[in-house]
């Protein structure tokens, strides 16, 4: 018979000290720098929250933030880094969180640490502790797992004190960095341009998930899909119809860039011998957005003030799902999905598509954007007319993105997607 004992405060404080000393005596891992903007705490008194899809690299972003602080003169011993998925910290109770600062103070007197709390949601009642630290002027960075704590729930728990840094899978620029490709000034006129073009082919065929890029193993996508399904969705939301949810996610992975509606899926489910309903799929649609599996872009029909609730397109947060779950890919729609992710990454607050006889893939405040793999005589009229109609309607500037064409057609600038991704 094994008797489990609960650590008292003295023992727990000793564990914290050991974890901290081990961390301070180690070196931060080699990193692929992500395109992030960290806040200046002198200007923003907020708790920095690193959010994003599973396996997008949130923990490594915490390390990058540490390195940025070290470049400003900080030392490793200025940081408290605790990962609450560490089994040695599993016995923490909310009323013991104050032991963290007490343990640090016994190691380093008269110093005010910067806190990095990874997977903080594992400690019930963590929010009161973090809010208290914020009140005392501590710099705090936290991250959480989608299976237990969503970004919007962190914002609620912190009562508006959060400063989110959204981390998505690698952008093309970050992909190049992972492949050791460094772009200098005027790189477009340098021989390295051929390397960039070749790397884009690889990026399109692979994924943006860091582990997949570094290991060159697209099959990891299936593992991520199953983890999202069973941990982030089934366990968290207590979904009982596992097979219907799996079917819905696969439907989205194969519907990428296409028109989406609940009725369309319900008909698909019925033809696949599954029972579905509007209320169920409304719920499922919200869930897959919450966990960063996919997102929906609504249509603008007449002006920026009128948005359709029914005309939507579905996009995946990483094109690796498209590559893995589709044997016959539509390259035009795959490229459209990649452009959609980039527009989300660039935080386009007004992002829609346009449909009113003619279609335009993306409408932002600044641009109307049309995406096609190759512009030719067969599709030229359709693509150009849809773009010009949107520009006329919304008064913005036109961009036509293709796989590898660059030209001007009247007042329309046509450029390769790989070049646009790097701007």
C-alpha positions in Angstrom: 0.0 0.0 0.0 1.4 3.4 -1.0 0.7 6.3 1.3 0.7 9.7 -0.4 1.7 12.6 1.7 1.1 16.3 1.0 4.1 18.6 1.2 4.0 21.3 3.8 5.0 24.9 3.1 8.6 24.3 4.2 9.0 21.3 1.8 7.3 23.0 -1.1 9.5 26.1 -0.7 12.6 23.8 -0.8 11.3 22.3 -4.1 10.8 25.8 -5.6 14.3 26.8 -4.6 15.7 23.7 -6.2 13.7 24.2 -9.4 14.8 27.9 -9.6 18.5 27.1 -8.9 18.5 24.4 -11.6 16.9 26.9 -14.1 19.3 29.7 -13.2 22.3 27.4 -13.7 21.2 26.3 -17.1 21.3 28.0 -20.5 18.3 29.0 -22.5 17.9 26.8 -25.6 18.8 28.0 -29.1 15.8 29.7 -30.5 14.3 30.6 -33.9 13.3 34.2 -33.2 9.6 34.8 -33.7 8.2 38.1 -35.0 6.8 39.4 -31.7 6.5 42.8 -30.1 6.9 42.8 -26.4 5.4 45.7 -24.4 7.4 48.3 -22.6 6.4 47.9 -19.0 7.0 51.5 -18.3 4.2 52.3 -20.6 1.9 49.2 -20.2 1.1 47.9 -16.7 -0.3 44.6 -17.9 0.2 40.9 -17.5 1.6 39.6 -20.8 -0.3 36.6 -22.0 1.2 34.4 -24.7 -1.7 32.8 -26.6 -2.1 30.7 -29.8 -2.7 27.2 -31.2 -1.3 24.1 -29.6 2.3 23.3 -30.6 2.8 26.8 -32.0 5.8 27.4 -29.7 4.4 29.4 -26.7 6.9 28.2 -24.2 9.8 29.0 -26.5 8.4 32.5 -26.9 8.7 32.9 -23.1 12.4 32.0 -23.5 12.7 34.5 -26.3 11.2 37.2 -24.1 13.8 36.3 -21.5 16.6 36.8 -24.0 15.2 40.2 -25.0 15.3 41.2 -21.4 18.8 39.9 -21.0 19.9 42.0 -24.0 18.7 45.0 -21.9 21.0 44.0 -19.1 19.0 41.4 -17.1 20.5 38.2 -15.8 19.0 34.7 -15.6 18.8 35.1 -11.8 16.3 38.0 -12.3 13.8 35.5 -13.6 11.4 33.2 -11.9 10.4 30.5 -14.4 8.0 27.8 -13.3 6.3 25.3 -15.5 3.3 24.0 -13.6 3.1 20.8 -15.7 6.2 19.8 -13.7 5.1 17.0 -11.4 7.2 18.4 -8.6 5.0 21.4 -8.5 1.7 19.5 -8.9 0.8 19.8 -5.2 0.6 23.6 -5.3 -2.5 25.2 -3.8 -3.6 28.7 -4.5 -2.9 29.7 -0.9 0.7 28.5 -1.3 1.5 30.6 -4.4 3.0 33.3 -2.2 5.8 30.8 -1.4 7.2 31.5 -4.9 8.3 35.0 -4.0 9.3 33.8 -0.5 11.6 31.1 -1.9 13.1 33.5 -4.4 13.8 36.1 -1.6 15.7 33.5 0.4 17.9 32.8 -2.6 18.4 36.4 -3.7 17.8 39.1 -1.2 16.5 42.6 -2.1 15.7 41.8 -5.7 12.4 42.1 -7.6 12.1 39.2 -10.0 10.3 39.0 -13.3 7.9 36.1 -13.4 7.3 33.6 -16.2 4.5 31.3 -15.2 4.0 28.5 -17.8 0.8 26.4 -17.8 -0.5 28.5 -14.8 -4.0 27.2 -15.3 -3.0 24.0 -13.5 -3.2 25.9 -10.2 -6.8 26.6 -9.2 -7.2 30.2 -8.0 -4.1 31.4 -9.8 -5.8 34.6 -11.0 -6.0 36.3 -7.6 -2.2 35.7 -7.1 -1.3 37.1 -10.5 -3.6 40.1 -10.0 -1.9 40.8 -6.7 1.5 40.7 -8.3 0.4 43.1 -10.9 -0.9 45.5 -8.2 2.6 45.3 -6.6 4.2 46.3 -9.9 5.8 43.0 -10.8 6.5 42.2 -14.5 4.6 39.0 -15.3 4.4 36.7 -18.4 2.1 33.8 -18.5 1.0 31.1 -20.9 -1.8 28.5 -20.8 -3.0 25.4 -22.6 -6.0 25.5 -24.8 -7.3 22.3 -23.2 -7.7 24.0 -19.8 -7.7 27.7 -20.3 -8.6 29.7 -23.4 -7.1 33.1 -24.1 -10.5 34.8 -23.6 -10.8 33.1 -20.2 -7.4 34.5 -19.2 -8.7 38.0 -20.1 -11.8 37.5 -18.0 -9.8 36.1 -15.1 -7.4 39.0 -15.2 -10.2 41.6 -15.5 -8.8 43.4 -18.4 -5.2 43.5 -17.2 -3.9 41.2 -19.9 -1.7 42.2 -22.8 -2.0 39.3 -25.4 0.9 38.2 -27.7 -0.6 35.9 -30.3 1.7 33.2 -31.5 0.7 31.3 -34.7 2.7 28.7 -36.6 5.7 29.9 -38.4 5.2 32.7 -41.0 7.2 32.3 -44.2 9.8 34.7 -42.8 10.1 32.6 -39.7 10.3 29.5 -41.9 13.3 31.0 -43.7 14.9 31.7 -40.4 14.4 28.1 -39.4 16.1 27.0 -42.6 19.0 29.3 -42.0 18.1 31.8 -44.8 18.9 35.4 -43.9 17.6 38.2 -46.0 19.7 41.3 -46.5 18.8 44.6 -47.9 17.7 44.4 -51.6 17.6 40.6 -51.4 15.1 40.5 -54.3 18.0 41.4 -56.6 20.5 39.0 -55.1 21.1 35.3 -56.0 19.5 34.4 -52.7 16.2 35.1 -54.4 16.3 31.6 -55.9 16.8 30.1 -52.5 13.8 32.0 -51.2 11.7 30.8 -54.1 12.7 27.2 -53.5 12.0 27.5 -49.8 8.5 28.7 -50.5 7.8 25.6 -52.5 8.9 23.6 -49.4 6.8 25.8 -47.1 3.7 25.4 -49.2 4.1 21.6 -49.2 4.8 21.3 -45.5 3.5 23.3 -42.6 4.2 26.2 -40.2 4.2 24.2 -37.0 7.8 24.6 -35.5 8.3 20.9 -34.7 7.1 19.8 -38.2 9.4 22.3 -39.9 12.5 21.4 -37.8 11.9 17.6 -38.1 10.5 17.7 -41.6 7.7 15.4 -40.5 4.3 16.4 -41.8 2.7 13.3 -40.2 3.0 15.0 -36.8 -0.1 16.9 -37.9 -2.2 13.8 -37.3 -1.0 13.7 -33.7 -1.8 17.4 -33.2 -5.3 16.8 -34.7 -6.0 14.0 -32.3 -4.8 16.0 -29.3 -7.0 18.9 -30.3 -9.9 16.6 -30.7 -9.6 14.5 -27.6 -7.9 16.9 -25.1 -8.9 20.4 -26.2 -12.4 19.5 -27.3 -13.8 16.1 -26.0 -12.4 16.3 -22.5 -12.8 20.1 -22.0 -16.2 20.5 -23.5 -17.6 17.1 -22.5 -18.6 16.4 -26.1 -20.3 13.0 -26.3 -20.5 12.6 -30.1 -16.8 12.1 -30.8 -17.3 10.8 -34.3 -19.5 13.8 -35.4 -16.9 16.2 -34.1 -14.1 14.3 -35.9 -16.2 14.4 -39.1 -16.8 18.1 -38.6 -13.0 18.9 -38.2 -12.1 16.8 -41.2 -14.8 18.5 -43.2 -13.3 21.8 -42.4 -9.8 20.5 -43.2 -11.1 19.6 -46.7 -13.4 22.6 -47.1 -10.5 25.1 -46.7 -11.0 28.4 -48.5 -14.5 27.3 -49.6 -17.9 28.6 -48.8 -19.1 27.3 -45.5 -22.5 26.9 -44.0 -24.1 24.8 -41.3 -26.6 23.4 -43.7 -23.8 22.4 -46.1 -22.2 20.3 -43.3 -25.5 18.9 -42.1 -26.2 17.6 -45.6 -22.7 16.2 -45.8 -23.2 14.5 -42.4 -26.5 13.1 -43.5 -25.0 11.6 -46.6 -22.3 10.1 -44.4 -24.9 8.5 -42.2 -24.4 10.8 -39.3 -27.1 12.7 -37.4 -26.5 16.4 -37.0 -28.4 19.6 -36.1 -28.1 23.3 -36.5 -27.7 24.0 -32.8 -25.0 21.3 -32.5 -22.9 22.6 -35.3 -23.3 26.2 -34.1 -21.7 25.0 -30.9 -19.0 23.0 -32.7 -18.2 26.0 -34.9 -17.5 28.2 -31.9 -15.4 25.5 -30.3 -13.0 24.9 -33.2 -12.4 28.7 -33.4 -11.8 28.9 -29.6 -9.1 26.3 -29.7 -7.3 27.8 -32.8 -8.1 25.0 -35.2 -9.9 27.1 -37.8 -11.5 30.5 -38.3 -14.3 31.9 -40.3 -14.4 35.0 -42.5 -17.8 36.6 -43.2 -18.8 38.3 -46.4 -19.3 42.1 -46.9 -22.0 42.7 -49.4 -22.6 46.4 -49.7 -20.4 48.3 -47.3 -18.2 47.9 -44.3 -21.3 48.5 -42.1 -23.1 45.4 -43.4 -21.8 42.0 -42.8 -23.5 38.7 -43.7 -24.1 36.2 -40.9 -24.6 33.4 -43.4 -22.0 33.8 -46.1 -18.7 32.5 -44.6 -15.5 30.9 -45.7 -13.5 28.5 -43.5 -9.8 28.6 -43.1 -7.3 26.5 -41.1 -4.8 28.0 -38.7 -2.1 26.0 -40.4 -1.9 24.7 -43.9 -0.3 21.5 -42.7 -3.7 20.1 -42.0 -4.7 20.7 -45.6 -1.5 19.0 -46.9 -2.0 15.9 -44.7 -5.7 15.3 -45.0 -6.2 16.1 -48.7 -4.7 13.8 -51.4 -6.1 16.0 -54.2 -5.4 19.6 -53.1 -6.8 22.7 -54.8 -3.6 24.8 -54.9 -5.4 28.0 -55.5 -7.5 27.6 -52.3 -4.4 26.3 -50.4 -2.6 29.6 -51.2 -5.8 31.5 -50.3 -5.7 29.8 -46.9 -2.0 30.8 -46.4 -2.9 34.4 -47.2 -5.8 34.3 -44.7 -3.5 33.1 -42.0 -1.0 35.9 -42.8 -3.8 38.6 -42.6 -4.8 37.2 -39.2 -1.1 37.3 -38.2 -0.9 41.0 -39.3 -4.0 41.7 -37.1 -6.3 43.0 -39.7 -9.2 44.1 -37.6 -11.6 44.4 -40.5 -11.2 41.2 -42.5 -13.9 39.9 -44.8 -14.5 38.5 -48.3 -16.8 40.1 -50.8 -19.5 38.4 -52.9 -22.2 40.1 -54.9 -22.2 38.5 -58.3 -18.5 39.0 -58.4 -16.2 37.7 -55.7 -13.0 39.0 -54.0 -11.2 36.8 -51.6 -10.2 39.3 -48.9 -11.4 42.8 -48.0 -9.4 44.9 -45.4 -9.6 48.5 -44.6 -6.5 49.2 -46.9 -6.8 46.6 -49.6 -9.0 44.4 -51.7 -7.0 41.2 -52.2 -7.5 38.5 -54.9 -5.6 35.2 -54.8 -5.2 32.7 -57.6 -2.5 30.2 -58.4 -1.9 31.3 -62.0 -3.5 34.1 -63.9 -4.4 33.0 -67.4 -6.9 33.8 -70.2 -9.5 31.5 -68.8 -9.7 33.1 -65.3 -8.3 36.6 -65.9 -11.7 38.3 -66.5 -13.3 36.7 -63.5 -10.4 37.5 -61.1 -9.9 41.1 -62.3 -13.6 42.0 -62.4 -14.1 40.7 -58.8 -11.1 42.7 -57.6 -12.2 45.9 -59.4 -15.8 45.6 -58.2 -14.5 45.3 -54.6 -12.2 48.3 -55.0 -15.0 50.3 -56.4 -17.3 49.3 -53.6 -15.0 49.8 -50.6 -12.6 52.5 -51.9 -9.4 50.7 -51.1 -6.4 49.5 -53.1 -6.2 46.4 -55.2 -3.6 43.5 -54.8 -3.6 40.4 -57.0 -1.5 37.6 -55.5 -0.3 34.6 -57.6 2.1 31.7 -57.1 4.9 33.3 -59.1 3.7 36.0 -61.5 4.6 39.6 -61.2 3.2 42.3 -63.5 0.9 45.3 -63.7 -2.5 45.1 -65.2 -3.9 48.6 -65.5 -3.8 50.0 -61.9 -3.6 46.5 -60.4 -0.3 45.3 -58.9 0.2 41.6 -59.4 2.9 39.9 -57.3 4.0 36.5 -56.1 2.6 35.4 -52.7 6.1 34.5 -51.4 7.2 38.1 -52.0 4.1 39.6 -50.4 4.5 37.3 -47.3 8.0 38.9 -46.7 6.8 42.5 -46.9 
